[in-house]
Amino acid sequence: MTERSFPPLLQQLGQLDFDYADGEGYDFEPFPDFLSESETQHWIRAWTGNATVAGNDFLVFGQDGTGGYTAFWSVRPGAPLLEQPIVFLGSEGSRGVVACNFADYLWLIAGGVGPCEAIEQPDREPAPAEIAQDFLRFAEQHAPDARKTREEVLTAAAQEFPGFDSYIHSLCK
């Protein structure tokens, strides 16, 4: 069973200003809690077209402006929630692993890139420093030993989880 307690660190991150800045900032709206199991199940069934998939391995904690979701993907048996990878599942079917764990996710955000941008606009310029500065401070405070560039975060995620796309495809009907 996946731990469904909303981590305090994730709650603190969600209190920072994810400024959209007319498309130059972050296209991300954090949730104050995970989607419920029933909401997650309803969404994953609609998203995959599979009426039998449960979606228990996804803990959704935010969305982009079009309704794409960002979630922990609970795929590492026995690992704490903050050590699970973070994925983006776009409203139009785009998908990908954006970080190997929460510490990497903090450095992705600190690098001026949100989960939607990481998957849907990988060559986009990062958010301006004045928009990303609070996220940089947060990452420096909470994950100082995990510092990575956004490219390093995304490369590590792609290398560690090359089967994510196949997994999602297997859920789709």
C-alpha positions in Angstrom: 0.0 0.0 0.0 1.3 3.4 -0.9 1.8 6.0 1.9 -0.8 8.7 1.2 0.3 11.3 3.9 1.1 14.6 2.2 4.8 15.3 3.1 5.3 18.5 5.0 8.2 19.5 2.7 5.9 19.2 -0.3 3.3 21.3 1.5 6.0 24.0 2.1 7.1 23.9 -1.5 3.4 24.4 -2.6 3.3 27.6 -0.5 5.9 29.3 -2.8 4.7 31.4 -5.7 4.6 29.3 -8.9 4.3 32.5 -11.0 3.1 31.8 -14.6 4.6 35.2 -15.6 2.7 35.3 -19.0 4.3 32.0 -20.0 7.8 32.7 -18.9 7.4 31.2 -15.4 5.9 27.9 -14.2 2.8 26.4 -15.6 2.0 24.6 -12.3 -0.7 24.8 -9.7 0.2 22.8 -6.5 -2.5 21.0 -4.6 -2.8 21.3 -0.7 -3.2 17.5 -0.6 -3.0 14.5 -2.9 -6.0 13.7 -5.1 -8.1 11.2 -3.3 -7.8 7.5 -4.3 -11.3 7.7 -6.0 -10.4 10.9 -7.9 -7.1 9.4 -9.0 -8.9 6.2 -10.1 -11.5 8.2 -12.1 -8.8 10.3 -13.7 -6.4 7.4 -14.7 -9.3 5.4 -16.1 -10.4 8.4 -18.3 -6.8 9.2 -19.2 -5.9 5.7 -20.3 -9.3 4.6 -21.5 -8.9 1.5 -19.3 -11.9 0.9 -17.0 -10.0 -1.6 -14.8 -6.8 0.3 -14.0 -6.6 1.4 -10.3 -3.9 4.1 -10.4 -2.8 3.3 -6.8 0.8 3.9 -7.8 0.2 7.6 -8.6 -0.1 10.3 -5.9 -1.1 13.5 -7.8 0.0 16.7 -6.1 -0.4 19.4 -8.8 -1.5 20.3 -12.3 -0.7 22.5 -15.2 -3.2 25.0 -16.7 -4.6 22.4 -19.1 -5.2 19.8 -16.4 -2.1 17.7 -16.9 -1.0 16.1 -13.6 2.2 15.9 -11.7 2.5 12.9 -9.3 4.8 10.7 -7.3 5.0 7.3 -9.1 5.3 4.8 -6.3 7.5 2.2 -8.1 10.3 1.6 -5.6 9.0 -1.0 -3.2 9.6 0.0 0.4 11.2 3.3 -0.4 9.9 6.5 1.4 7.6 8.6 -0.7 10.1 11.4 -1.2 12.5 8.8 -2.7 9.9 7.9 -5.4 10.2 9.3 -8.9 8.0 12.3 -10.0 6.1 12.1 -13.3 4.1 14.4 -15.5 1.0 13.1 -17.3 -0.3 15.8 -19.7 -3.9 16.4 -20.6 -3.2 15.5 -24.2 -1.2 12.3 -23.5 2.3 13.7 -23.1 4.2 11.9 -20.3 7.5 11.4 -18.7 9.6 11.0 -15.6 10.7 14.5 -14.6 12.8 13.6 -11.5 14.2 10.5 -9.8 13.1 11.7 -6.4 11.9 14.8 -4.6 15.4 16.3 -4.1 16.0 16.2 -7.9 12.5 17.7 -8.4 13.5 20.6 -6.2 16.6 21.2 -8.4 14.5 21.0 -11.5 12.2 23.7 -10.2 15.2 25.7 -8.9 16.5 25.5 -12.5 13.5 27.4 -13.7 11.6 24.5 -15.2 8.3 23.0 -14.0 7.1 19.5 -14.7 4.9 20.5 -17.7 7.7 22.5 -19.3 10.2 19.6 -18.7 8.2 17.2 -20.8 6.3 19.4 -23.2 8.9 22.1 -23.9 12.3 20.7 -23.1 14.2 23.3 -25.0 12.3 26.3 -23.5 14.3 28.9 -21.7 14.1 28.6 -17.9 12.0 31.0 -15.9 13.9 34.2 -15.2 16.1 34.2 -12.1 13.8 36.7 -10.2 10.9 34.2 -10.6 13.0 31.1 -9.7 15.0 32.6 -6.8 12.7 31.4 -4.1 12.8 27.8 -5.5 16.6 28.0 -5.6 16.8 29.0 -2.0 14.3 26.2 -1.1 16.5 23.6 -2.9 19.6 24.9 -1.3 18.0 24.7 2.1 16.3 21.3 1.7 18.5 19.3 -0.8 22.0 21.0 -0.7 23.8 17.7 -1.5 21.6 16.9 -4.5 22.4 19.9 -6.6 22.0 19.3 -10.3 21.2 21.2 -13.4 17.8 20.7 -15.0 19.6 18.8 -17.8 21.2 16.5 -15.3 17.9 15.9 -13.5 16.1 15.1 -16.7 18.9 12.8 -18.0 19.1 10.9 -14.8 15.3 10.4 -14.8 15.3 9.2 -18.4 18.2 6.8 -17.7 16.8 5.3 -14.5 13.2 4.9 -15.7 13.4 4.1 -19.5 10.4 1.8 -19.2 7.9 4.5 -18.0 6.5 5.1 -21.4 6.0 1.4 -22.0 4.4 1.0 -18.6 1.9 3.8 -19.4 1.2 2.4 -22.9 0.5 -1.0 -21.3 -2.3 0.6 -19.2 -4.0 2.2 -22.2 -6.8 0.6 -24.0 
